[in-house]
Amino acid sequence: MTWLITGGAGYIGAHVVRAMTEAGERTVVYDDLSSGVAARLPAGVPLVEGSVLDAGRVRRTLADHGVTGVVHLAAKKQVGESVERPLHYYRENVEGLRVLLEAVTEAGVSSFVFSSSAAVYGMPDVDLVTEQTPCVPMSPYGETKLAGEWLVRATGRATGLSTASLRYFNVAGAGAPELADTGVHNLVPMVFEKLTEHAPPRIFGDDYATPDGTCVRDYIHVMDVAEAHVAAARALQASPGRDLTLNIGRGEGVSVREMIDRISTVTGYGLPPTVDPRRPGDPASVVASADRAAAELGWKAKYDVQDMITSAWAGWVALRPEAARGDGATGATGATGATGATGATGV
């Protein structure tokens, strides 16, 4: 098969491209490069620069490369921005998906893997979030992901397209320094940024009903997320007509304070965090049940939180060598040693 990977030059997308390619799948990347980086792509992987809203370019790409399956990751993904620009998010994430699905069905593509999010759940009041947990998204971003799932599922039922929607939890880490997350929108790079500016990291609320009072989240290594895409793609190939909706997480919660403490140990920056008031809409705990992904795909997360932090730090330092100094020589040596010990940079 030939897989078109939209958003394949992005942080998660580039890991998916590498995993798919290493698994022996032929891949083509379609990306508008608004946040993607072409240099992340393996040698020999074609890149078509364009928007999924450009129906003509999408159709030509599917035809020119003989595409038989699509992994759709291209989307806008910042929760706060989605609140400020809901029309932009619905246009990019929902209308862009509609245009893509229309081209896919016209071209006779057989399989479609959709990048969804745990944001579809909103504030679940359960210990473990299963795929049956009610979806009550709290932002336009989460709404667009849930609407995207509906659109993908309806298209599959109407046309016979095999589909899978993968609900990522909190993605972190890097498979190699050059693939690291260059944005500062998720917890790990946000803490890196504060520490390397010699500013204290921020905790929003320490009075939640959790063991240490701070929010608990399920963090998943980006390499595990990439391998889940390979498994989903192969499951759809093996059993045409499937319709899968799966959580992609580790099933283990880690608090914000614990993450900051671990990051401080790895980086050598010892600034204690400050505590600010709660942010509206932050649930106390969101942890995945990944049992269905194990049963349907034979997939299970391999990497732990330490792997995520050390590999992400190696990428951060590769882009900002001065950051390796930490608070002194011990911090720099400790960060490098930790990364080497886990082998995360060689994943």
C-alpha positions as CSV (number, residue, x, y, z in Angstrom):
1,M,0.0,0.0,0.0
2,T,0.9,3.6,-0.3
3,W,-0.1,5.8,2.6
4,L,-0.6,9.5,2.4
5,I,0.2,11.1,5.7
6,T,-1.3,14.6,6.1
7,G,0.6,16.8,8.6
8,G,3.5,14.4,8.2
9,A,6.2,17.1,8.7
10,G,4.8,18.0,12.2
11,Y,6.0,16.7,15.5
12,I,3.7,13.6,15.8
13,G,3.4,13.3,12.0
14,A,7.2,13.0,11.4
15,H,7.3,10.2,14.0
16,V,4.4,8.4,12.2
17,V,6.2,8.8,8.9
18,R,9.4,7.3,10.3
19,A,7.6,4.4,12.0
20,M,5.5,3.6,8.9
21,T,8.6,3.8,6.6
22,E,10.7,1.6,8.9
23,A,7.8,-0.9,9.0
24,G,8.1,-1.3,5.2
25,E,5.1,0.9,4.2
26,R,5.5,3.4,1.3
27,T,4.6,6.9,2.5
28,V,3.9,10.3,0.9
29,V,3.6,13.4,3.1
30,Y,1.1,16.2,2.5
31,D,1.7,19.2,4.7
32,D,1.2,23.0,4.4
33,L,4.4,23.5,6.5
34,S,2.6,26.1,8.7
35,S,4.1,24.3,11.7
36,G,5.8,21.3,10.1
37,V,9.5,21.1,9.2
38,A,10.5,19.4,5.9
39,A,13.9,18.4,7.3
40,R,12.2,16.0,9.7
41,L,11.3,13.7,6.9
42,P,13.4,10.6,6.0
43,A,15.3,10.7,2.7
44,G,13.2,9.5,-0.2
45,V,9.8,10.3,1.3
46,P,8.0,12.6,-1.2
47,L,6.6,15.9,0.2
48,V,3.6,17.7,-1.3
49,E,3.2,21.1,0.1
50,G,-0.5,22.1,0.3
51,S,-3.6,22.5,2.4
52,V,-6.2,19.9,2.9
53,L,-8.7,22.6,2.0
54,D,-7.3,22.6,-1.6
55,A,-9.5,19.9,-3.1
56,G,-7.8,19.9,-6.4
57,R,-4.3,19.5,-5.0
58,V,-5.5,16.7,-2.7
59,R,-7.1,14.8,-5.6
60,R,-4.0,15.2,-7.8
61,T,-1.7,14.0,-4.9
62,L,-3.9,10.9,-4.4
63,A,-3.8,10.1,-8.1
64,D,-0.2,10.9,-8.8
65,H,1.1,8.7,-5.9
66,G,-1.4,5.9,-6.2
67,V,-2.5,6.4,-2.6
68,T,-4.5,3.5,-1.1
69,G,-4.6,4.6,2.6
70,V,-4.5,7.9,4.5
71,V,-3.3,8.8,7.9
72,H,-4.8,12.3,8.7
73,L,-2.9,14.3,11.3
74,A,-3.1,17.8,9.7
75,A,-5.1,20.0,12.1
76,K,-5.0,23.1,14.3
77,K,-4.6,21.9,17.9
78,Q,-4.3,24.7,20.4
79,V,-7.1,24.7,22.9
80,G,-6.8,28.4,23.9
81,E,-6.5,29.5,20.3
82,S,-9.6,27.5,19.4
83,V,-11.6,29.4,22.0
84,E,-10.5,32.7,20.4
85,R,-10.9,31.5,16.8
86,P,-13.6,28.9,16.6
87,L,-14.5,29.6,13.0
88,H,-10.9,29.1,12.0
89,Y,-10.7,25.8,13.8
90,Y,-14.0,24.5,12.4
91,R,-12.8,25.5,8.9
92,E,-9.4,23.9,9.2
93,N,-10.3,20.8,11.2
94,V,-13.8,19.9,10.1
95,E,-14.1,21.4,6.6
96,G,-10.6,20.3,5.8
97,L,-11.5,16.8,6.8
98,R,-14.7,16.9,4.7
99,V,-12.7,17.9,1.7
100,L,-10.2,15.2,2.2
101,L,-12.8,12.5,2.8
102,E,-14.6,13.5,-0.4
103,A,-11.4,13.2,-2.4
104,V,-10.5,9.9,-0.6
105,T,-13.8,8.2,-1.5
106,E,-13.7,9.5,-5.1
107,A,-10.2,8.0,-5.5
108,G,-11.2,4.6,-4.1
109,V,-8.9,4.8,-1.1
110,S,-9.6,1.8,1.2
111,S,-8.3,2.8,4.7
112,F,-8.4,6.0,6.8
113,V,-6.7,6.6,10.1
114,F,-7.9,9.8,11.9
115,S,-5.9,11.6,14.5
116,S,-8.3,12.4,17.4
117,S,-7.7,13.5,21.0
118,A,-8.6,12.8,24.6
119,A,-10.0,16.4,24.4
120,V,-13.2,14.8,23.1
121,Y,-14.0,13.7,26.7
122,G,-13.9,17.1,28.4
123,M,-13.9,16.6,32.2
124,P,-14.6,12.9,32.8
125,D,-15.5,12.0,36.4
126,V,-14.0,8.5,36.3
127,D,-10.8,6.8,37.4
128,L,-10.1,5.4,33.9
129,V,-11.5,6.8,30.7
130,T,-12.8,4.2,28.3
131,E,-14.0,4.6,24.8
132,Q,-17.6,4.4,26.3
133,T,-17.0,7.4,28.6
134,P,-19.4,10.1,27.5
135,C,-17.8,12.7,25.2
136,V,-18.4,16.3,26.4
137,P,-15.7,18.4,24.9
138,M,-15.0,21.8,26.6
139,S,-13.3,23.7,23.7
140,P,-13.9,24.2,20.0
141,Y,-10.7,22.2,19.4
142,G,-12.3,19.2,21.2
143,E,-15.5,19.7,19.4
144,T,-13.8,19.6,16.0
145,K,-12.1,16.4,16.9
146,L,-15.4,14.8,18.0
147,A,-17.1,16.1,14.9
148,G,-14.3,14.7,12.9
149,E,-14.8,11.2,14.4
150,W,-18.5,11.4,13.5
151,L,-17.7,12.4,9.9
152,V,-15.1,9.7,9.5
153,R,-17.4,7.0,10.9
154,A,-20.4,8.1,8.8
155,T,-18.3,8.1,5.7
156,G,-17.0,4.6,6.4
157,R,-20.5,3.3,6.9
158,A,-21.8,4.9,3.7
159,T,-18.9,3.9,1.5
160,G,-17.2,0.9,3.0
161,L,-14.0,2.9,3.9
162,S,-12.1,1.2,6.7
163,T,-11.6,3.7,9.5
164,A,-9.8,4.1,12.8
165,S,-10.0,7.1,15.1
166,L,-7.1,7.3,17.6
167,R,-7.7,9.4,20.7
168,Y,-4.2,10.5,21.9
169,F,-3.7,11.4,25.5
170,N,-0.7,13.7,26.5
171,V,2.0,13.1,24.0
172,A,5.6,13.8,24.9
173,G,9.2,12.7,24.1
174,A,11.1,12.3,20.9
175,G,12.4,9.4,18.8
176,A,15.5,11.4,17.9
177,P,16.6,14.9,18.8
178,E,15.9,16.2,15.3
179,L,12.2,15.0,15.7
180,A,11.6,16.8,19.0
181,D,8.6,19.0,19.6
182,T,9.6,22.6,18.6
183,G,6.4,24.1,20.0
184,V,5.9,25.3,23.6
185,H,2.3,24.3,24.1
186,N,2.5,21.1,26.1
187,L,3.7,20.6,29.7
188,V,7.2,19.2,29.1
189,P,8.5,21.9,26.6
190,M,6.7,24.6,28.7
191,V,8.6,23.5,31.8
192,F,11.8,23.3,29.7
193,E,11.3,26.9,28.5
194,K,10.7,28.3,32.0
195,L,13.7,26.5,33.6
196,T,16.1,27.4,30.8
197,E,15.0,31.0,31.2
198,H,15.8,30.6,34.9
199,A,12.1,31.2,35.7
200,P,10.1,28.9,37.9
201,P,7.6,26.6,36.2
202,R,3.9,27.2,37.0
203,I,1.4,24.9,38.5
204,F,-2.2,25.9,38.0
205,G,-4.0,24.8,41.2
206,D,-2.7,22.5,44.0
207,D,-6.0,21.8,45.7
208,Y,-7.5,19.1,43.5
209,A,-8.7,15.8,44.9
210,T,-5.5,14.0,43.8
211,P,-2.6,12.6,45.9
212,D,-0.5,15.8,45.8
213,G,-3.3,18.3,44.9
214,T,-2.2,18.9,41.3
215,C,-3.8,17.6,38.1
216,V,-3.1,14.1,37.0
217,R,-2.6,13.2,33.3
218,D,-1.7,10.2,31.2
219,Y,1.5,10.9,29.3
220,I,2.3,8.8,26.3
221,H,5.6,8.7,24.4
222,V,5.4,9.9,20.8
223,M,7.1,6.8,19.6
224,D,4.3,4.7,21.1
225,V,1.8,6.9,19.4
226,A,3.6,6.3,16.1
227,E,3.6,2.6,16.6
228,A,-0.1,2.7,17.3
229,H,-0.6,4.2,13.8
230,V,1.3,1.4,12.2
231,A,-0.8,-1.1,14.1
232,A,-4.0,0.6,13.2
233,A,-3.0,0.9,9.5
234,R,-2.2,-2.8,9.4
235,A,-5.4,-3.8,11.2
236,L,-7.5,-1.9,8.6
237,Q,-5.6,-3.6,5.8
238,A,-6.1,-7.0,7.3
239,S,-9.8,-6.6,8.0
240,P,-11.6,-4.3,5.5
241,G,-14.7,-2.6,6.7
242,R,-13.5,-2.1,10.3
243,D,-14.6,0.9,12.3
244,L,-12.3,1.5,15.3
245,T,-12.3,4.2,18.0
246,L,-9.4,3.7,20.4
247,N,-7.7,5.4,23.3
248,I,-3.9,5.7,22.9
249,G,-2.4,6.1,26.4
250,R,-0.5,4.3,29.0
251,G,-3.2,3.8,31.6
252,E,-1.0,5.4,34.3
253,G,-1.5,8.9,35.8
254,V,1.3,11.3,36.7
255,S,0.7,14.5,38.5
256,V,1.9,17.9,37.3
257,R,4.1,18.3,40.3
258,E,5.7,14.9,39.9
259,M,6.4,15.7,36.2
260,I,8.0,19.0,37.1
261,D,10.2,17.3,39.8
262,R,11.3,14.7,37.3
263,I,12.1,17.3,34.7
264,S,14.1,19.3,37.2
265,T,16.2,16.1,38.0
266,V,16.9,15.3,34.4
267,T,17.7,18.9,33.3
268,G,19.7,19.9,36.4
269,Y,17.6,23.1,36.8
270,G,16.4,23.1,40.4
271,L,14.0,26.0,40.5
272,P,10.9,25.1,42.5
273,P,7.5,25.7,40.8
274,T,5.1,28.5,41.7
275,V,1.4,27.8,42.3
276,D,-1.2,29.9,40.6
277,P,-5.0,29.6,40.8
278,R,-6.8,26.9,38.9
279,R,-7.5,27.4,35.3
280,P,-11.2,27.1,34.4
281,G,-12.0,23.8,32.8
282,D,-9.0,21.8,34.0
283,P,-10.2,18.3,35.1
284,A,-8.5,16.9,38.2
285,S,-7.6,13.6,36.5
286,V,-7.7,12.2,33.0
287,V,-6.2,8.7,32.6
288,A,-6.8,6.3,29.7
289,S,-7.9,2.7,29.7
290,A,-5.9,1.4,26.7
291,D,-7.4,-2.2,27.0
292,R,-9.3,-1.9,23.7
293,A,-6.2,-0.8,21.7
294,A,-4.4,-3.9,23.1
295,A,-7.3,-6.2,22.2
296,E,-7.9,-4.7,18.7
297,L,-4.4,-3.9,17.6
298,G,-2.1,-6.0,19.8
299,W,-0.5,-2.6,20.8
300,K,0.8,-1.5,24.2
301,A,2.9,1.4,25.2
302,K,6.6,0.5,25.7
303,Y,8.1,3.7,27.1
304,D,7.8,5.3,30.5
305,V,7.8,8.9,31.7
306,Q,11.6,8.9,32.2
307,D,12.1,8.0,28.5
308,M,9.7,10.8,27.5
309,I,11.6,13.5,29.6
310,T,15.1,12.4,28.7
311,S,14.4,12.1,25.0
312,A,12.5,15.4,24.9
313,W,15.4,17.1,26.8
314,A,17.9,15.8,24.2
315,G,15.9,17.4,21.5
316,W,15.5,20.7,23.4
317,V,19.3,20.9,24.0
318,A,20.1,20.0,20.3
319,L,18.2,23.1,19.3
320,R,19.5,25.2,22.2
321,P,22.9,24.0,23.2
322,E,23.3,26.7,25.9
323,A,20.3,25.0,27.8
324,A,22.5,22.0,28.7
325,R,24.3,24.0,31.3
326,G,21.5,23.7,33.9
327,D,22.5,25.2,37.2
328,G,26.0,23.9,36.8
329,A,28.1,21.1,35.4
330,T,26.1,18.5,37.4
331,G,22.9,19.4,35.6
332,A,24.5,19.1,32.1
333,T,26.2,15.8,32.8
334,G,23.1,14.4,34.5
335,A,20.9,15.2,31.5
336,T,23.2,13.7,29.0
337,G,23.9,10.6,31.1
338,A,20.2,10.1,31.6
339,T,19.4,10.3,27.9
340,G,22.2,7.8,27.1
341,A,21.1,5.4,29.8
342,T,17.6,5.1,28.5
343,G,18.5,4.9,24.9
344,A,15.7,7.3,24.1
345,T,17.7,9.2,21.6
346,G,18.4,6.0,19.6
347,V,14.7,5.0,19.4
